[in-house]
Amino acid sequence: MTTDPHDSEITVLAAANGLTIPSEFHAGVRSNLELLRSYGALIEGLELPDRLEPAFRYEP
């Protein structure tokens, strides 16, 4: 059995948050990390105007 390099990242991130994630869940955690990173990249690359208008029909 080979060790995925992401497993050590998952272990370190989990330990930093006081968690222990069993190795059988690493594949799912890895998928979630990749998804969250892709969302983060989308948000970071989003150009926003200097002035934002409320959404159509917005009522506070």
PDB file of N, H, CA, C and O in Angstrom:
ATOM      1  N   MET A   1       0.842  -1.180   0.000  1.00  0.00           N
ATOM      2  CA  MET A   1       0.000   0.000   0.000  1.00  0.00           C
ATOM      3  C   MET A   1       0.888   1.245   0.000  1.00  0.00           C
ATOM      4  O   MET A   1       1.770   1.375   0.849  1.00  0.00           O
ATOM      5  N   THR A   2       0.661   2.158  -0.946  1.00  0.00           N
ATOM      6  H   THR A   2      -0.055   2.052  -1.636  1.00  0.00           H
ATOM      7  CA  THR A   2       1.440   3.387  -1.000  1.00  0.00           C
ATOM      8  C   THR A   2       0.718   4.489  -0.244  1.00  0.00           C
ATOM      9  O   THR A   2      -0.508   4.490  -0.134  1.00  0.00           O
ATOM     10  N   THR A   3       1.484   5.408   0.264  1.00  0.00           N
ATOM     11  H   THR A   3       2.480   5.407   0.174  1.00  0.00           H
ATOM     12  CA  THR A   3       0.920   6.525   1.012  1.00  0.00           C
ATOM     13  C   THR A   3       0.762   7.719   0.092  1.00  0.00           C
ATOM     14  O   THR A   3       1.708   8.122  -0.585  1.00  0.00           O
ATOM     15  N   ASP A   4      -0.422   8.278   0.070  1.00  0.00           N
ATOM     16  H   ASP A   4      -1.190   7.951   0.619  1.00  0.00           H
ATOM     17  CA  ASP A   4      -0.688   9.470  -0.729  1.00  0.00           C
ATOM     18  C   ASP A   4      -0.042  10.667  -0.033  1.00  0.00           C
ATOM     19  O   ASP A   4      -0.172  10.811   1.183  1.00  0.00           O
ATOM     20  N   PRO A   5       0.654  11.532  -0.785  1.00  0.00           N
ATOM     21  CA  PRO A   5       1.278  12.700  -0.151  1.00  0.00           C
ATOM     22  C   PRO A   5       0.269  13.629   0.517  1.00  0.00           C
ATOM     23  O   PRO A   5       0.616  14.386   1.424  1.00  0.00           O
ATOM     24  N   HIS A   6      -0.978  13.567   0.061  1.00  0.00           N
ATOM     25  H   HIS A   6      -1.259  12.953  -0.676  1.00  0.00           H
ATOM     26  CA  HIS A   6      -2.003  14.403   0.680  1.00  0.00           C
ATOM     27  C   HIS A   6      -2.376  13.914   2.077  1.00  0.00           C
ATOM     28  O   HIS A   6      -2.901  14.681   2.885  1.00  0.00           O
ATOM     29  N   ASP A   7      -2.106  12.638   2.364  1.00  0.00           N
ATOM     30  H   ASP A   7      -1.680  12.016   1.708  1.00  0.00           H
ATOM     31  CA  ASP A   7      -2.437  12.103   3.678  1.00  0.00           C
ATOM     32  C   ASP A   7      -1.708  12.844   4.791  1.00  0.00           C
ATOM     33  O   ASP A   7      -2.284  13.096   5.850  1.00  0.00           O
ATOM     34  N   SER A   8      -0.452  13.193   4.559  1.00  0.00           N
ATOM     35  H   SER A   8       0.015  12.989   3.699  1.00  0.00           H
ATOM     36  CA  SER A   8       0.271  13.932   5.604  1.00  0.00           C
ATOM     37  C   SER A   8      -0.316  15.329   5.764  1.00  0.00           C
ATOM     38  O   SER A   8      -0.368  15.860   6.874  1.00  0.00           O
ATOM     39  N   GLU A   9      -0.758  15.929   4.656  1.00  0.00           N
ATOM     40  H   GLU A   9      -0.716  15.498   3.754  1.00  0.00           H
ATOM     41  CA  GLU A   9      -1.400  17.251   4.747  1.00  0.00           C
ATOM     42  C   GLU A   9      -2.688  17.149   5.563  1.00  0.00           C
ATOM     43  O   GLU A   9      -2.951  17.989   6.424  1.00  0.00           O
ATOM     44  N   ILE A  10      -3.478  16.130   5.291  1.00  0.00           N
ATOM     45  H   ILE A  10      -3.264  15.448   4.591  1.00  0.00           H
ATOM     46  CA  ILE A  10      -4.729  15.931   6.028  1.00  0.00           C
ATOM     47  C   ILE A  10      -4.441  15.723   7.508  1.00  0.00           C
ATOM     48  O   ILE A  10      -5.130  16.287   8.358  1.00  0.00           O
ATOM     49  N   THR A  11      -3.443  14.928   7.820  1.00  0.00           N
ATOM     50  H   THR A  11      -2.883  14.470   7.129  1.00  0.00           H
ATOM     51  CA  THR A  11      -3.071  14.672   9.210  1.00  0.00           C
ATOM     52  C   THR A  11      -2.643  15.957   9.907  1.00  0.00           C
ATOM     53  O   THR A  11      -3.047  16.213  11.041  1.00  0.00           O
ATOM     54  N   VAL A  12      -1.827  16.764   9.236  1.00  0.00           N
ATOM     55  H   VAL A  12      -1.498  16.556   8.315  1.00  0.00           H
ATOM     56  CA  VAL A  12      -1.352  18.028   9.825  1.00  0.00           C
ATOM     57  C   VAL A  12      -2.507  19.004  10.025  1.00  0.00           C
ATOM     58  O   VAL A  12      -2.630  19.613  11.088  1.00  0.00           O
ATOM     59  N   LEU A  13      -3.356  19.154   9.002  1.00  0.00           N
ATOM     60  H   LEU A  13      -3.256  18.659   8.139  1.00  0.00           H
ATOM     61  CA  LEU A  13      -4.501  20.062   9.127  1.00  0.00           C
ATOM     62  C   LEU A  13      -5.446  19.610  10.228  1.00  0.00           C
ATOM     63  O   LEU A  13      -5.949  20.431  10.995  1.00  0.00           O
ATOM     64  N   ALA A  14      -5.689  18.307  10.309  1.00  0.00           N
ATOM     65  H   ALA A  14      -5.280  17.640   9.686  1.00  0.00           H
ATOM     66  CA  ALA A  14      -6.565  17.785  11.358  1.00  0.00           C
ATOM     67  C   ALA A  14      -5.970  18.031  12.739  1.00  0.00           C
ATOM     68  O   ALA A  14      -6.670  18.474  13.649  1.00  0.00           O
ATOM     69  N   ALA A  15      -4.684  17.746  12.896  1.00  0.00           N
ATOM     70  H   ALA A  15      -4.116  17.386  12.156  1.00  0.00           H
ATOM     71  CA  ALA A  15      -4.023  17.947  14.191  1.00  0.00           C
ATOM     72  C   ALA A  15      -4.047  19.415  14.599  1.00  0.00           C
ATOM     73  O   ALA A  15      -4.213  19.729  15.778  1.00  0.00           O
ATOM     74  N   ALA A  16      -3.883  20.318  13.629  1.00  0.00           N
ATOM     75  H   ALA A  16      -3.748  20.063  12.671  1.00  0.00           H
ATOM     76  CA  ALA A  16      -3.908  21.752  13.932  1.00  0.00           C
ATOM     77  C   ALA A  16      -5.274  22.182  14.465  1.00  0.00           C
ATOM     78  O   ALA A  16      -5.392  23.199  15.148  1.00  0.00           O
ATOM     79  N   ASN A  17      -6.300  21.399  14.147  1.00  0.00           N
ATOM     80  H   ASN A  17      -6.204  20.572  13.592  1.00  0.00           H
ATOM     81  CA  ASN A  17      -7.655  21.710  14.604  1.00  0.00           C
ATOM     82  C   ASN A  17      -8.134  20.767  15.704  1.00  0.00           C
ATOM     83  O   ASN A  17      -9.321  20.714  16.027  1.00  0.00           O
ATOM     84  N   GLY A  18      -7.187  20.029  16.269  1.00  0.00           N
ATOM     85  H   GLY A  18      -6.223  20.072  16.006  1.00  0.00           H
ATOM     86  CA  GLY A  18      -7.509  19.145  17.381  1.00  0.00           C
ATOM     87  C   GLY A  18      -8.326  17.926  16.977  1.00  0.00           C
ATOM     88  O   GLY A  18      -9.095  17.400  17.781  1.00  0.00           O
ATOM     89  N   LEU A  19      -8.163  17.470  15.726  1.00  0.00           N
ATOM     90  H   LEU A  19      -7.537  17.897  15.072  1.00  0.00           H
ATOM     91  CA  LEU A  19      -8.921  16.327  15.223  1.00  0.00           C
ATOM     92  C   LEU A  19      -8.004  15.180  14.832  1.00  0.00           C
ATOM     93  O   LEU A  19      -6.819  15.377  14.562  1.00  0.00           O
ATOM     94  N   THR A  20      -8.563  13.995  14.804  1.00  0.00           N
ATOM     95  H   THR A  20      -9.525  13.835  15.023  1.00  0.00           H
ATOM     96  CA  THR A  20      -7.886  12.831  14.261  1.00  0.00           C
ATOM     97  C   THR A  20      -8.823  12.250  13.201  1.00  0.00           C
ATOM     98  O   THR A  20      -9.965  11.906  13.506  1.00  0.00           O
ATOM     99  N   ILE A  21      -8.350  12.140  11.970  1.00  0.00           N
ATOM    100  H   ILE A  21      -7.423  12.420  11.722  1.00  0.00           H
ATOM    101  CA  ILE A  21      -9.168  11.607  10.891  1.00  0.00           C
ATOM    102  C   ILE A  21      -8.581  10.257  10.483  1.00  0.00           C
ATOM    103  O   ILE A  21      -7.452  10.200   9.994  1.00  0.00           O
ATOM    104  N   PRO A  22      -9.329   9.171  10.678  1.00  0.00           N
ATOM    105  CA  PRO A  22      -8.838   7.846  10.292  1.00  0.00           C
ATOM    106  C   PRO A  22      -8.534   7.789   8.797  1.00  0.00           C
ATOM    107  O   PRO A  22      -9.193   8.452   7.995  1.00  0.00           O
ATOM    108  N   SER A  23      -7.541   7.000   8.433  1.00  0.00           N
ATOM    109  H   SER A  23      -7.005   6.462   9.084  1.00  0.00           H
ATOM    110  CA  SER A  23      -7.072   6.943   7.047  1.00  0.00           C
ATOM    111  C   SER A  23      -8.149   6.498   6.066  1.00  0.00           C
ATOM    112  O   SER A  23      -8.087   6.870   4.894  1.00  0.00           O
ATOM    113  N   GLU A  24      -9.131   5.719   6.500  1.00  0.00           N
ATOM    114  H   GLU A  24      -9.182   5.418   7.452  1.00  0.00           H
ATOM    115  CA  GLU A  24     -10.178   5.296   5.564  1.00  0.00           C
ATOM    116  C   GLU A  24     -11.064   6.452   5.097  1.00  0.00           C
ATOM    117  O   GLU A  24     -11.811   6.306   4.130  1.00  0.00           O
ATOM    118  N   PHE A  25     -10.987   7.600   5.777  1.00  0.00           N
ATOM    119  H   PHE A  25     -10.380   7.719   6.563  1.00  0.00           H
ATOM    120  CA  PHE A  25     -11.765   8.772   5.382  1.00  0.00           C
ATOM    121  C   PHE A  25     -10.939   9.800   4.611  1.00  0.00           C
ATOM    122  O   PHE A  25     -11.478  10.818   4.178  1.00  0.00           O
ATOM    123  N   HIS A  26      -9.650   9.552   4.436  1.00  0.00           N
ATOM    124  H   HIS A  26      -9.212   8.725   4.788  1.00  0.00           H
ATOM    125  CA  HIS A  26      -8.779  10.517   3.768  1.00  0.00           C
ATOM    126  C   HIS A  26      -9.194  10.802   2.336  1.00  0.00           C
ATOM    127  O   HIS A  26      -9.085  11.945   1.890  1.00  0.00           O
ATOM    128  N   ALA A  27      -9.668   9.800   1.596  1.00  0.00           N
ATOM    129  H   ALA A  27      -9.756   8.872   1.958  1.00  0.00           H
ATOM    130  CA  ALA A  27     -10.074  10.031   0.200  1.00  0.00           C
ATOM    131  C   ALA A  27     -11.217  11.042   0.130  1.00  0.00           C
ATOM    132  O   ALA A  27     -11.208  11.929  -0.724  1.00  0.00           O
ATOM    133  N   GLY A  28     -12.197  10.915   1.019  1.00  0.00           N
ATOM    134  H   GLY A  28     -12.204  10.194   1.712  1.00  0.00           H
ATOM    135  CA  GLY A  28     -13.312  11.868   1.055  1.00  0.00           C
ATOM    136  C   GLY A  28     -12.862  13.251   1.483  1.00  0.00           C
ATOM    137  O   GLY A  28     -13.301  14.252   0.917  1.00  0.00           O
ATOM    138  N   VAL A  29     -11.994  13.314   2.472  1.00  0.00           N
ATOM    139  H   VAL A  29     -11.638  12.501   2.932  1.00  0.00           H
ATOM    140  CA  VAL A  29     -11.471  14.601   2.937  1.00  0.00           C
ATOM    141  C   VAL A  29     -10.666  15.264   1.817  1.00  0.00           C
ATOM    142  O   VAL A  29     -10.762  16.474   1.611  1.00  0.00           O
ATOM    143  N   ARG A  30      -9.875  14.468   1.100  1.00  0.00           N
ATOM    144  H   ARG A  30      -9.798  13.486   1.268  1.00  0.00           H
ATOM    145  CA  ARG A  30      -9.080  14.984  -0.009  1.00  0.00           C
ATOM    146  C   ARG A  30      -9.985  15.579  -1.090  1.00  0.00           C
ATOM    147  O   ARG A  30      -9.679  16.642  -1.631  1.00  0.00           O
ATOM    148  N   SER A  31     -11.086  14.913  -1.408  1.00  0.00           N
ATOM    149  H   SER A  31     -11.334  14.049  -0.969  1.00  0.00           H
ATOM    150  CA  SER A  31     -12.039  15.420  -2.397  1.00  0.00           C
ATOM    151  C   SER A  31     -12.643  16.739  -1.934  1.00  0.00           C
ATOM    152  O   SER A  31     -12.785  17.674  -2.722  1.00  0.00           O
ATOM    153  N   ASN A  32     -12.997  16.811  -0.656  1.00  0.00           N
ATOM    154  H   ASN A  32     -12.881  16.052  -0.016  1.00  0.00           H
ATOM    155  CA  ASN A  32     -13.563  18.057  -0.127  1.00  0.00           C
ATOM    156  C   ASN A  32     -12.545  19.184  -0.144  1.00  0.00           C
ATOM    157  O   ASN A  32     -12.892  20.322  -0.460  1.00  0.00           O
ATOM    158  N   LEU A  33     -11.293  18.887   0.190  1.00  0.00           N
ATOM    159  H   LEU A  33     -11.012  17.963   0.446  1.00  0.00           H
ATOM    160  CA  LEU A  33     -10.249  19.916   0.151  1.00  0.00           C
ATOM    161  C   LEU A  33     -10.072  20.461  -1.262  1.00  0.00           C
ATOM    162  O   LEU A  33      -9.943  21.671  -1.452  1.00  0.00           O
ATOM    163  N   GLU A  34     -10.066  19.572  -2.249  1.00  0.00           N
ATOM    164  H   GLU A  34     -10.171  18.589  -2.094  1.00  0.00           H
ATOM    165  CA  GLU A  34      -9.920  19.999  -3.639  1.00  0.00           C
ATOM    166  C   GLU A  34     -11.098  20.868  -4.066  1.00  0.00           C
ATOM    167  O   GLU A  34     -10.909  21.875  -4.748  1.00  0.00           O
ATOM    168  N   LEU A  35     -12.309  20.488  -3.670  1.00  0.00           N
ATOM    169  H   LEU A  35     -12.462  19.670  -3.115  1.00  0.00           H
ATOM    170  CA  LEU A  35     -13.492  21.268  -4.005  1.00  0.00           C
ATOM    171  C   LEU A  35     -13.447  22.648  -3.350  1.00  0.00           C
ATOM    172  O   LEU A  35     -13.719  23.657  -4.001  1.00  0.00           O
ATOM    173  N   LEU A  36     -13.103  22.691  -2.063  1.00  0.00           N
ATOM    174  H   LEU A  36     -12.881  21.872  -1.534  1.00  0.00           H
ATOM    175  CA  LEU A  36     -13.021  23.971  -1.363  1.00  0.00           C
ATOM    176  C   LEU A  36     -11.936  24.871  -1.957  1.00  0.00           C
ATOM    177  O   LEU A  36     -12.118  26.084  -2.052  1.00  0.00           O
ATOM    178  N   ARG A  37     -10.818  24.279  -2.352  1.00  0.00           N
ATOM    179  H   ARG A  37     -10.671  23.293  -2.274  1.00  0.00           H
ATOM    180  CA  ARG A  37      -9.750  25.077  -2.967  1.00  0.00           C
ATOM    181  C   ARG A  37     -10.188  25.633  -4.324  1.00  0.00           C
ATOM    182  O   ARG A  37      -9.829  26.756  -4.677  1.00  0.00           O
ATOM    183  N   SER A  38     -10.959  24.856  -5.084  1.00  0.00           N
ATOM    184  H   SER A  38     -11.251  23.944  -4.797  1.00  0.00           H
ATOM    185  CA  SER A  38     -11.434  25.365  -6.371  1.00  0.00           C
ATOM    186  C   SER A  38     -12.422  26.514  -6.155  1.00  0.00           C
ATOM    187  O   SER A  38     -12.404  27.492  -6.902  1.00  0.00           O
ATOM    188  N   TYR A  39     -13.287  26.401  -5.138  1.00  0.00           N
ATOM    189  H   TYR A  39     -13.302  25.606  -4.531  1.00  0.00           H
ATOM    190  CA  TYR A  39     -14.193  27.507  -4.810  1.00  0.00           C
ATOM    191  C   TYR A  39     -13.404  28.736  -4.366  1.00  0.00           C
ATOM    192  O   TYR A  39     -13.715  29.860  -4.759  1.00  0.00           O
ATOM    193  N   GLY A  40     -12.386  28.510  -3.547  1.00  0.00           N
ATOM    194  H   GLY A  40     -12.134  27.597  -3.228  1.00  0.00           H
ATOM    195  CA  GLY A  40     -11.546  29.625  -3.100  1.00  0.00           C
ATOM    196  C   GLY A  40     -10.879  30.332  -4.261  1.00  0.00           C
ATOM    197  O   GLY A  40     -10.800  31.560  -4.278  1.00  0.00           O
ATOM    198  N   ALA A  41     -10.394  29.568  -5.237  1.00  0.00           N
ATOM    199  H   ALA A  41     -10.458  28.570  -5.223  1.00  0.00           H
ATOM    200  CA  ALA A  41      -9.759  30.157  -6.412  1.00  0.00           C
ATOM    201  C   ALA A  41     -10.763  30.977  -7.213  1.00  0.00           C
ATOM    202  O   ALA A  41     -10.423  32.040  -7.733  1.00  0.00           O
ATOM    203  N   LEU A  42     -11.996  30.490  -7.316  1.00  0.00           N
ATOM    204  H   LEU A  42     -12.272  29.626  -6.895  1.00  0.00           H
ATOM    205  CA  LEU A  42     -13.030  31.253  -8.021  1.00  0.00           C
ATOM    206  C   LEU A  42     -13.304  32.580  -7.322  1.00  0.00           C
ATOM    207  O   LEU A  42     -13.399  33.625  -7.966  1.00  0.00           O
ATOM    208  N   ILE A  43     -13.428  32.527  -6.005  1.00  0.00           N
ATOM    209  H   ILE A  43     -13.351  31.678  -5.482  1.00  0.00           H
ATOM    210  CA  ILE A  43     -13.717  33.741  -5.238  1.00  0.00           C
ATOM    211  C   ILE A  43     -12.559  34.723  -5.318  1.00  0.00           C
ATOM    212  O   ILE A  43     -12.770  35.921  -5.509  1.00  0.00           O
ATOM    213  N   GLU A  44     -11.339  34.224  -5.173  1.00  0.00           N
ATOM    214  H   GLU A  44     -11.167  33.251  -5.018  1.00  0.00           H
ATOM    215  CA  GLU A  44     -10.163  35.097  -5.231  1.00  0.00           C
ATOM    216  C   GLU A  44     -10.027  35.762  -6.595  1.00  0.00           C
ATOM    217  O   GLU A  44      -9.550  36.894  -6.681  1.00  0.00           O
ATOM    218  N   GLY A  45     -10.436  35.083  -7.659  1.00  0.00           N
ATOM    219  H   GLY A  45     -10.823  34.163  -7.590  1.00  0.00           H
ATOM    220  CA  GLY A  45     -10.300  35.621  -9.001  1.00  0.00           C
ATOM    221  C   GLY A  45     -11.460  36.491  -9.437  1.00  0.00           C
ATOM    222  O   GLY A  45     -11.435  37.058 -10.530  1.00  0.00           O
ATOM    223  N   LEU A  46     -12.485  36.605  -8.591  1.00  0.00           N
ATOM    224  H   LEU A  46     -12.506  36.144  -7.703  1.00  0.00           H
ATOM    225  CA  LEU A  46     -13.670  37.371  -8.945  1.00  0.00           C
ATOM    226  C   LEU A  46     -13.404  38.863  -8.821  1.00  0.00           C
ATOM    227  O   LEU A  46     -12.977  39.349  -7.774  1.00  0.00           O
ATOM    228  N   GLU A  47     -13.661  39.577  -9.905  1.00  0.00           N
ATOM    229  H   GLU A  47     -14.008  39.182 -10.756  1.00  0.00           H
ATOM    230  CA  GLU A  47     -13.508  41.035  -9.905  1.00  0.00           C
ATOM    231  C   GLU A  47     -14.806  41.664  -9.414  1.00  0.00           C
ATOM    232  O   GLU A  47     -15.869  41.413  -9.981  1.00  0.00           O
ATOM    233  N   LEU A  48     -14.729  42.470  -8.377  1.00  0.00           N
ATOM    234  H   LEU A  48     -13.866  42.674  -7.916  1.00  0.00           H
ATOM    235  CA  LEU A  48     -15.908  43.153  -7.856  1.00  0.00           C
ATOM    236  C   LEU A  48     -15.810  44.643  -8.143  1.00  0.00           C
ATOM    237  O   LEU A  48     -14.726  45.221  -8.065  1.00  0.00           O
ATOM    238  N   PRO A  49     -16.932  45.266  -8.473  1.00  0.00           N
ATOM    239  CA  PRO A  49     -16.914  46.712  -8.685  1.00  0.00           C
ATOM    240  C   PRO A  49     -16.666  47.440  -7.365  1.00  0.00           C
ATOM    241  O   PRO A  49     -16.843  46.869  -6.289  1.00  0.00           O
ATOM    242  N   ASP A  50     -16.256  48.701  -7.457  1.00  0.00           N
ATOM    243  H   ASP A  50     -16.112  49.165  -8.331  1.00  0.00           H
ATOM    244  CA  ASP A  50     -16.008  49.485  -6.255  1.00  0.00           C
ATOM    245  C   ASP A  50     -17.294  49.716  -5.460  1.00  0.00           C
ATOM    246  O   ASP A  50     -17.270  49.824  -4.234  1.00  0.00           O
ATOM    247  N   ARG A  51     -18.395  49.789  -6.168  1.00  0.00           N
ATOM    248  H   ARG A  51     -18.414  49.702  -7.164  1.00  0.00           H
ATOM    249  CA  ARG A  51     -19.688  50.025  -5.505  1.00  0.00           C
ATOM    250  C   ARG A  51     -20.606  48.847  -5.807  1.00  0.00           C
ATOM    251  O   ARG A  51     -20.798  48.477  -6.965  1.00  0.00           O
ATOM    252  N   LEU A  52     -21.168  48.265  -4.755  1.00  0.00           N
ATOM    253  H   LEU A  52     -21.012  48.565  -3.814  1.00  0.00           H
ATOM    254  CA  LEU A  52     -22.082  47.141  -4.911  1.00  0.00           C
ATOM    255  C   LEU A  52     -23.518  47.606  -4.675  1.00  0.00           C
ATOM    256  O   LEU A  52     -23.787  48.368  -3.747  1.00  0.00           O
ATOM    257  N   GLU A  53     -24.418  47.150  -5.507  1.00  0.00           N
ATOM    258  H   GLU A  53     -24.199  46.531  -6.261  1.00  0.00           H
ATOM    259  CA  GLU A  53     -25.834  47.485  -5.369  1.00  0.00           C
ATOM    260  C   GLU A  53     -26.550  46.302  -4.728  1.00  0.00           C
ATOM    261  O   GLU A  53     -26.142  45.157  -4.923  1.00  0.00           O
ATOM    262  N   PRO A  54     -27.606  46.558  -3.970  1.00  0.00           N
ATOM    263  CA  PRO A  54     -28.367  45.441  -3.402  1.00  0.00           C
ATOM    264  C   PRO A  54     -28.992  44.601  -4.510  1.00  0.00           C
ATOM    265  O   PRO A  54     -29.193  45.078  -5.626  1.00  0.00           O
ATOM    266  N   ALA A  55     -29.290  43.370  -4.195  1.00  0.00           N
ATOM    267  H   ALA A  55     -29.126  42.982  -3.288  1.00  0.00           H
ATOM    268  CA  ALA A  55     -29.923  42.476  -5.151  1.00  0.00           C
ATOM    269  C   ALA A  55     -31.307  42.990  -5.511  1.00  0.00           C
ATOM    270  O   ALA A  55     -31.956  43.662  -4.709  1.00  0.00           O
ATOM    271  N   PHE A  56     -31.757  42.673  -6.718  1.00  0.00           N
ATOM    272  H   PHE A  56     -31.230  42.127  -7.369  1.00  0.00           H
ATOM    273  CA  PHE A  56     -33.090  43.056  -7.174  1.00  0.00           C
ATOM    274  C   PHE A  56     -34.129  42.568  -6.169  1.00  0.00           C
ATOM    275  O   PHE A  56     -34.097  41.411  -5.750  1.00  0.00           O
ATOM    276  N   ARG A  57     -35.031  43.431  -5.791  1.00  0.00           N
ATOM    277  H   ARG A  57     -35.058  44.371  -6.131  1.00  0.00           H
ATOM    278  CA  ARG A  57     -36.109  43.149  -4.836  1.00  0.00           C
ATOM    279  C   ARG A  57     -35.612  42.890  -3.419  1.00  0.00           C
ATOM    280  O   ARG A  57     -36.317  42.275  -2.619  1.00  0.00           O
ATOM    281  N   TYR A  58     -34.396  43.355  -3.099  1.00  0.00           N
ATOM    282  H   TYR A  58     -33.823  43.855  -3.749  1.00  0.00           H
ATOM    283  CA  TYR A  58     -33.861  43.164  -1.744  1.00  0.00           C
ATOM    284  C   TYR A  58     -34.652  43.983  -0.746  1.00  0.00           C
ATOM    285  O   TYR A  58     -34.892  45.171  -0.962  1.00  0.00           O
ATOM    286  N   GLU A  59     -35.054  43.363   0.335  1.00  0.00           N
ATOM    287  H   GLU A  59     -34.859  42.398   0.512  1.00  0.00           H
ATOM    288  CA  GLU A  59     -35.727  44.060   1.432  1.00  0.00           C
ATOM    289  C   GLU A  59     -35.031  43.693   2.732  1.00  0.00           C
ATOM    290  O   GLU A  59     -35.013  42.522   3.110  1.00  0.00           O
ATOM    291  N   PRO A  60     -34.458  44.672   3.422  1.00  0.00           N
ATOM    292  CA  PRO A  60     -33.749  44.365   4.665  1.00  0.00           C
ATOM    293  C   PRO A  60     -34.694  43.880   5.760  1.00  0.00           C
ATOM    294  O   PRO A  60     -34.252  43.580   6.869  1.00  0.00           O
TER     295      PRO A  60
END
